[in-house]
Amino acid sequence: MMPPPLPPGSTVALLAMSSPAREERDVPAACALLESWGYRVRPGASLGWIDDYLAGTPEDRARELADTLADPAVDGVLFLRGGSGAGQLLARFDTRALARGKCLGGYSDLTALLNTLAMHGGSAWHLPTTAALATPEKATPATVDAARRALAGELAGGYSLRRLTGGFAAERPVPGNARGRLLGGNLTVFTTLLGTRHLPDPEGAILFLEDINEPPYRIDRMLTHLGNAGYLDRLAGFAFGGFTACDPPKPGGRTALEAALYALRGRPLPVIAGLPAGHDATSFPLPIGAVAEIDGDDLLLA
């Protein structure tokens, strides 16, 4: 099922569950953006916490997230930015609370929370964090509008990524159709869930992956690790988004996508690549945990 809608007039909690704000403008700009979409914004205390590269201690952040998820006055939870630290929360609160019916959205480091929610049977939006959406250099107008529409529930029913984007240059390195729950997000963060109780069941799923600032050999290494662990054996297909600033270290070397396909060679599963979703300024929402379908050169959602 698609994530619960968050129509205008809803109360949205804005939290910092990973790294703190990069710039002084991040918090007021993010709040102003959400208010312009018609939301009543409830800023969390974590927006002002700084513990080196973290937005406060893991214990404080986990407590705030748990309290927010339990608050019946809060309809949705969005996050200021990614960075690092969301994985620290998983052992510090009852993660079943993530699937209590509130709308959640984020990406990058928040991949840990989105997939834990999916493991509990829910779905959440993989979309840029609010600080990115409120920064013109980090999010195009089309990206911002698509995020707004996704959260408001306007994309439910007949979702086509090709129709939503107006068309994109899809690649089909391994043809074929597939249908299953959409899992994944940031490859680096998703890989850290391996061996924990927070990794969703891969049976019949489509694994969506993107990354930033990772050289191709590390993309290969992480997918090889997932393969060695047996996680890739029961998937139905792969969907690759953007690999931002993941250039080969020397001219003529494998690209990030080529490295990913190299790691997957011998697996006859459908692959669609080039999805406009990830850390690029043009990045469209995808519902982690919802049923998706690779259909020709499009990704469809139920």
Secondary structure, DSSP 8 states (H G I E B T S, - for coil): -------TT-EEEEE--SS--SSTTHHHHHHHHHHHTT-EEEE-GGGG--BTTBSS-HHHHHHHHHHHHH-TT--EEEES--SS-GGGGTTSS-GGGGGSS-EEEE-GGGHHHHHHHHHTT--EEE---HHHHT-TTTS-HHHHHHHHHHHHTTT-SSEEHHHHHT----EEEE---EEEEEEEEEHHHHHHTTTSTTS---TT-EEEEEEES--HHHHHHHHHHHHHTTGGGG-SEEEEEEEET---SSTT---HHHHHHHHHTT----EEE--S-SSSSS---EEETSEEEEETTEEEE-
